[in-house]
Amino acid sequence: MGAKGQLSAEMLVVLVVILGLAVILASTLMKSASKAANAADQKTDAVLQASNSSVINGASGDYCATDSDCASNSCDTYTKKCV
């Protein structure tokens, strides 16, 4: 008779196979998540570059915080409007 709590060789083999499959699955999921993150970063960069290229400096009377916000490069700091 076998001792209580003793694992058979077959059970150990099954355990090793299950753990191996779990490691392979985790590795595959990590690679997939990494690819998705890279794709999202590329799309975000493309959108930000497109939005930055379409920014136009303010016309006379538009709100501004600094001179670079105005097409004339002149911001009245008291009224916060482009001159």
Backbone as CSV, one residue per row, in Angstrom:
resi,resn,N_x,N_y,N_z,CA_x,CA_y,CA_z,C_x,C_y,C_z
1,MET,0.828,-1.156,0.000,0.000,0.000,0.000,0.892,1.245,0.000
2,GLY,0.410,2.274,-0.709,1.180,3.515,-0.803,0.941,4.404,0.398
3,ALA,1.920,5.252,0.671,1.798,6.187,1.786,0.798,7.283,1.432
4,LYS,0.151,7.798,2.451,-0.834,8.840,2.244,-0.143,10.123,1.759
5,GLY,-0.729,10.790,0.740,-0.169,12.042,0.241,0.912,11.863,-0.798
6,GLN,1.251,10.668,-1.147,2.305,10.431,-2.137,1.713,10.609,-3.544
7,LEU,2.433,11.366,-4.405,1.981,11.589,-5.775,2.556,10.512,-6.685
8,SER,1.763,10.071,-7.616,2.247,9.089,-8.574,3.024,9.809,-9.668
9,ALA,3.792,9.077,-10.401,4.583,9.639,-11.496,3.661,10.246,-12.554
10,GLU,2.531,9.609,-12.785,1.596,10.119,-13.785,1.034,11.490,-13.369
11,MET,0.726,11.645,-12.103,0.222,12.919,-11.613,1.276,14.015,-11.748
12,LEU,2.529,13.687,-11.506,3.603,14.668,-11.657,3.744,15.090,-13.116
13,VAL,3.624,14.134,-14.034,3.725,14.446,-15.456,2.576,15.369,-15.869
14,VAL,1.373,15.064,-15.410,0.216,15.905,-15.736,0.406,17.311,-15.166
15,LEU,0.906,17.408,-13.953,1.147,18.703,-13.330,2.168,19.514,-14.115
16,VAL,3.242,18.878,-14.551,4.279,19.563,-15.325,3.708,20.036,-16.665
17,VAL,2.904,19.216,-17.317,2.305,19.600,-18.595,1.372,20.795,-18.408
18,ILE,0.558,20.772,-17.374,-0.364,21.884,-17.115,0.404,23.168,-16.825
19,LEU,1.449,23.086,-16.021,2.257,24.274,-15.735,2.942,24.795,-16.988
20,GLY,3.426,23.883,-17.825,4.059,24.288,-19.083,3.086,25.028,-19.989
21,LEU,1.866,24.506,-20.094,0.852,25.167,-20.906,0.502,26.539,-20.343
22,ALA,0.454,26.660,-19.040,0.154,27.947,-18.415,1.250,28.974,-18.721
23,VAL,2.498,28.542,-18.696,3.615,29.437,-19.005,3.560,29.864,-20.471
24,ILE,3.272,28.930,-21.364,3.177,29.255,-22.786,2.028,30.233,-23.035
25,LEU,0.896,30.002,-22.410,-0.250,30.895,-22.560,0.058,32.296,-22.042
26,ALA,0.688,32.381,-20.887,1.037,33.683,-20.314,2.015,34.424,-21.224
27,SER,2.983,33.719,-21.770,3.956,34.331,-22.669,3.280,34.861,-23.925
28,THR,2.368,34.088,-24.485,1.639,34.510,-25.682,0.792,35.745,-25.397
29,LEU,0.122,35.773,-24.259,-0.697,36.925,-23.894,0.154,38.179,-23.697
30,MET,1.325,38.033,-23.111,2.211,39.176,-22.896,2.698,39.740,-24.236
31,LYS,3.050,38.873,-25.167,3.491,39.334,-26.491,2.354,40.048,-27.203
32,SER,1.156,39.512,-27.109,0.001,40.129,-27.754,-0.295,41.499,-27.146
33,ALA,-0.222,41.609,-25.849,-0.460,42.893,-25.174,0.603,43.909,-25.561
34,SER,1.839,43.470,-25.697,2.921,44.370,-26.090,2.702,44.895,-27.510
35,LYS,2.286,44.022,-28.420,2.012,44.452,-29.791,0.853,45.446,-29.822
36,ALA,-0.175,45.191,-29.044,-1.330,46.093,-29.001,-0.933,47.454,-28.434
37,ALA,-0.093,47.467,-27.414,0.362,48.726,-26.830,1.185,49.530,-27.834
38,ASN,2.045,48.861,-28.583,2.841,49.558,-29.592,1.952,50.143,-30.686
39,ALA,0.950,49.390,-31.115,0.034,49.882,-32.144,-0.745,51.092,-31.634
40,ALA,-1.183,51.046,-30.391,-1.916,52.169,-29.810,-1.018,53.402,-29.705
41,ASP,0.238,53.214,-29.325,1.177,54.331,-29.243,1.395,54.974,-30.605
42,GLN,1.534,54.159,-31.639,1.741,54.691,-32.983,0.525,55.491,-33.450
43,LYS,-0.667,54.975,-33.198,-1.883,55.692,-33.592,-2.001,57.005,-32.820
44,THR,-1.697,56.971,-31.528,-1.772,58.184,-30.712,-0.791,59.235,-31.218
45,ASP,0.433,58.813,-31.519,1.429,59.741,-32.056,0.963,60.355,-33.366
46,ALA,0.377,59.543,-34.238,-0.102,60.044,-35.531,-1.209,61.074,-35.332
47,VAL,-2.125,60.803,-34.416,-3.221,61.739,-34.158,-2.681,63.040,-33.565
48,LEU,-1.760,62.937,-32.631,-1.204,64.144,-32.017,-0.419,64.979,-33.020
49,GLN,0.337,64.329,-33.896,1.086,65.071,-34.907,0.135,65.771,-35.868
50,ALA,-0.947,65.100,-36.239,-1.917,65.709,-37.144,-2.612,66.899,-36.483
51,SER,-2.931,66.782,-35.204,-3.609,67.883,-34.522,-2.662,69.047,-34.287
52,ASN,-1.387,68.771,-34.019,-0.426,69.850,-33.793,-0.139,70.619,-35.070
53,SER,-0.166,69.945,-36.212,0.139,70.624,-37.458,-1.007,71.526,-37.900
54,SER,-2.205,71.281,-37.380,-3.350,72.083,-37.793,-3.632,73.238,-36.830
55,VAL,-2.826,73.408,-35.801,-3.027,74.489,-34.842,-2.610,75.805,-35.493
56,ILE,-3.504,76.785,-35.406,-3.247,78.099,-35.989,-3.220,79.096,-34.836
57,ASN,-2.255,79.999,-34.877,-2.166,81.024,-33.840,-3.351,81.978,-33.948
58,GLY,-3.697,82.558,-32.809,-4.886,83.396,-32.723,-4.798,84.695,-33.514
59,ALA,-5.952,85.109,-33.992,-6.058,86.397,-34.690,-6.244,87.509,-33.669
60,SER,-6.268,88.730,-34.151,-6.441,89.884,-33.277,-7.754,89.769,-32.507
61,GLY,-7.691,89.915,-31.188,-8.872,89.830,-30.334,-9.084,88.456,-29.717
62,ASP,-8.377,87.438,-30.190,-8.503,86.096,-29.623,-7.795,86.023,-28.279
63,TYR,-8.233,85.072,-27.430,-7.602,84.876,-26.125,-6.163,84.393,-26.311
64,CYS,-5.256,84.842,-25.449,-3.870,84.383,-25.486,-3.290,84.389,-24.075
65,ALA,-2.267,83.573,-23.878,-1.549,83.550,-22.608,-0.126,84.055,-22.801
66,THR,0.443,83.807,-23.978,1.795,84.265,-24.287,1.814,84.815,-25.709
67,ASP,2.912,85.479,-26.067,3.051,86.029,-27.414,2.984,84.947,-28.493
68,SER,3.477,83.764,-28.181,3.489,82.701,-29.194,2.098,82.180,-29.522
69,ASP,1.081,82.538,-28.725,-0.293,82.127,-29.009,-0.924,82.962,-30.115
70,CYS,-0.316,84.082,-30.457,-0.904,85.018,-31.422,-0.173,84.954,-32.761
71,ALA,-0.931,85.146,-33.842,-0.327,85.186,-35.174,0.610,86.379,-35.285
72,SER,0.299,87.455,-34.589,1.135,88.663,-34.628,2.304,88.582,-33.650
73,ASN,2.366,87.509,-32.853,3.379,87.352,-31.805,3.324,88.484,-30.794
74,SER,2.121,89.012,-30.551,1.955,90.092,-29.597,0.685,89.846,-28.780
75,CYS,0.858,89.518,-27.496,-0.261,89.249,-26.598,-0.302,90.348,-25.538
76,ASP,-1.470,90.994,-25.410,-1.650,91.995,-24.367,-1.861,91.233,-23.051
77,THR,-0.878,91.314,-22.144,-0.932,90.529,-20.922,-2.005,91.014,-19.957
78,TYR,-2.479,92.238,-20.110,-3.533,92.757,-19.225,-4.910,92.219,-19.640
79,THR,-5.217,92.322,-20.914,-6.526,91.881,-21.398,-6.519,90.419,-21.838
80,LYS,-5.344,89.823,-21.994,-5.180,88.438,-22.448,-5.801,88.242,-23.836
81,LYS,-5.576,89.232,-24.708,-6.076,89.144,-26.086,-4.931,89.463,-27.044
82,CYS,-4.989,88.794,-28.210,-3.982,89.043,-29.251,-4.169,90.450,-29.800
83,VAL,-3.045,91.120,-30.030,-3.077,92.496,-30.568,-2.904,92.428,-32.076
